[in-house]
Amino acid sequence: MSPAVWVTLFGIIVAAIVTLSVASMQRKQMRQIELHRIDPTIPLVPPPHPFTRFLKTYGYFLGFGTFDLVMFIRDMRQSTPVTRQVVFDIVLDMLAVVLMFGTAFGIAIFQRAARAAERTIGIMEMMTDKIKKLEGHGE
């Protein structure tokens, strides 16, 4: 495919992602406004910007990953003879880049697993409460 097709495809994907994220934030804000109307003690807090949430979660890894990537590019562009030290530096830089991406990916997976576990615990607590009420112990 030509570069123009790739640029067009990338533009469509970015536009779709932005549209869906804005719609999601608007729905979240509308739910919060409805809850505030029902119970005025619930505060109206604007949702954090997605970029801010991303930086809070992955900023550390992004910073160190970028630094390691810059060091890797610097080591690869050297025109000096290849020595064991240069090979060692290149291996460490690549390992650091891969570990930063792997750690960020692992955090995302563990956060999803934690949310699923919290939901499961909540459902199990509801089930035990229902069973206690059916048996007559919840009186």
LINFEN-V521833 format. One line per field, one symbol per residue. ss: DSSP state (h for helix, s for strand, l for the rest). phi: phi as a letter, one per 40 degrees, with the letter a starting at -180 (. if undefined). A space follows every 50 residues. Layout:
ss: ???
phi: ???
//
This chain:
ss: llhhhhhhhhhhhhhhhhhhhhhhhhhhhhhhhhhhhhlllllllllllh hhhhhhhhhhhhhhhhhhhhhhhhhhlllllllhhhhhhhhhhhhhhhhh hhhhhhhhhhhhhhhhhhhhhhhhhhhhhhhhhhhllll
phi: .cdcccccccccccccccccccccccccccccccccccbcccccbccccd cccccccbccccccccccccccccccccbcccbccccccccccccccccc cccccccccccccccccccccccccccccccccccgccc
//
